[in-house]
Amino acid sequence: MRAGARLLSTCREVGLSLSTWRRWNGQAEDRRPTAVRPVPANKLTAEEEHQIVAVCNEPEYASLPPAQIVPCLADKGIYLASESTFYRVLRRDG
């Protein structure tokens, strides 16, 4: 096709329907469950996640939701993670 062949005639030649080619061509990401995906560069380490859980279990913050814990820590000049990350880690940790 790079040499100037028409899409429809090329698909017919290789025995592929035009709709299948378009579906394959439109998929930028491999959506198979077994596909190997790279680890995000900004993923929290296990130590950082442990720190979040430890802070949330401190008596000072134990009764507060992450929506209040994160601003309290920010007032003290401490940033561990975003509020949504706190929720995600706590949900996963149980």
C-alpha positions as CSV (number, residue, x, y, z in Angstrom):
1,M,0.0,0.0,0.0
2,R,2.9,2.3,0.6
3,A,3.8,2.0,-3.1
4,G,0.4,3.3,-4.1
5,A,-1.9,0.3,-4.0
6,R,-5.6,0.9,-3.3
7,L,-6.8,-0.2,0.1
8,L,-9.8,-2.2,-1.1
9,S,-7.9,-4.1,-3.8
10,T,-5.0,-4.8,-1.3
11,C,-7.4,-6.2,1.3
12,R,-9.1,-8.4,-1.4
13,E,-5.7,-9.6,-2.5
14,V,-4.7,-10.8,1.0
15,G,-8.2,-12.2,1.8
16,L,-9.0,-9.6,4.4
17,S,-12.2,-7.7,4.7
18,L,-12.0,-3.9,4.7
19,S,-13.8,-3.7,8.1
20,T,-11.3,-6.1,9.7
21,W,-8.4,-4.0,8.4
22,R,-10.0,-0.8,9.7
23,R,-10.5,-2.4,13.1
24,W,-6.9,-3.7,13.3
25,N,-5.5,-0.4,12.0
26,G,-7.6,1.7,14.5
27,Q,-6.3,-0.2,17.5
28,A,-3.3,1.6,19.0
29,E,-3.2,-0.5,22.1
30,D,-3.1,-4.3,22.6
31,R,-6.3,-4.9,24.6
32,R,-5.6,-8.6,25.2
33,P,-5.6,-9.4,28.9
34,T,-2.3,-11.2,28.6
35,A,-0.5,-8.3,26.8
36,V,2.7,-7.1,28.5
37,R,2.3,-3.5,29.4
38,P,5.1,-1.2,30.6
39,V,5.2,0.0,34.2
40,P,4.3,3.7,34.5
41,A,7.3,5.9,35.4
42,N,5.3,7.6,38.2
43,K,4.0,4.4,39.8
44,L,4.3,4.5,43.6
45,T,6.8,2.1,45.2
46,A,5.7,-0.4,47.8
47,E,7.4,1.8,50.4
48,E,5.5,4.9,49.3
49,E,2.2,3.0,49.5
50,H,3.2,1.7,53.0
51,Q,3.8,5.3,54.0
52,I,0.3,6.3,52.9
53,V,-1.3,3.5,54.9
54,A,0.9,4.3,57.9
55,V,-0.1,7.9,57.9
56,C,-3.8,7.1,57.6
57,N,-3.5,4.8,60.6
58,E,-1.9,7.4,62.8
59,P,-4.2,8.4,65.7
60,E,-4.2,12.0,64.4
61,Y,-5.6,11.0,61.0
62,A,-7.4,7.7,61.7
63,S,-10.9,9.2,61.8
64,L,-10.3,11.5,58.8
65,P,-11.0,10.8,55.1
66,P,-8.2,11.3,52.6
67,A,-10.0,14.5,51.5
68,Q,-9.0,16.0,54.8
69,I,-5.7,14.1,55.4
70,V,-4.0,15.4,52.2
71,P,-4.7,19.1,53.0
72,C,-3.6,18.6,56.6
73,L,-0.3,17.1,55.4
74,A,0.1,19.9,52.8
75,D,-0.2,22.5,55.6
76,K,2.7,20.8,57.3
77,G,4.7,20.8,54.0
78,I,4.4,17.1,53.5
79,Y,3.3,15.6,50.1
80,L,2.9,11.9,49.8
81,A,0.4,11.5,47.0
82,S,-2.8,13.0,45.6
83,E,-6.1,12.5,47.3
84,S,-7.3,10.1,44.6
85,T,-4.1,8.0,45.1
86,F,-4.8,7.9,48.8
87,Y,-8.3,6.5,48.1
88,R,-6.9,4.0,45.6
89,V,-4.2,2.7,48.0
90,L,-6.6,2.5,50.9
91,R,-9.2,0.7,48.8
92,R,-6.7,-1.8,47.6
93,D,-5.2,-2.3,51.1
94,G,-8.6,-3.0,52.6
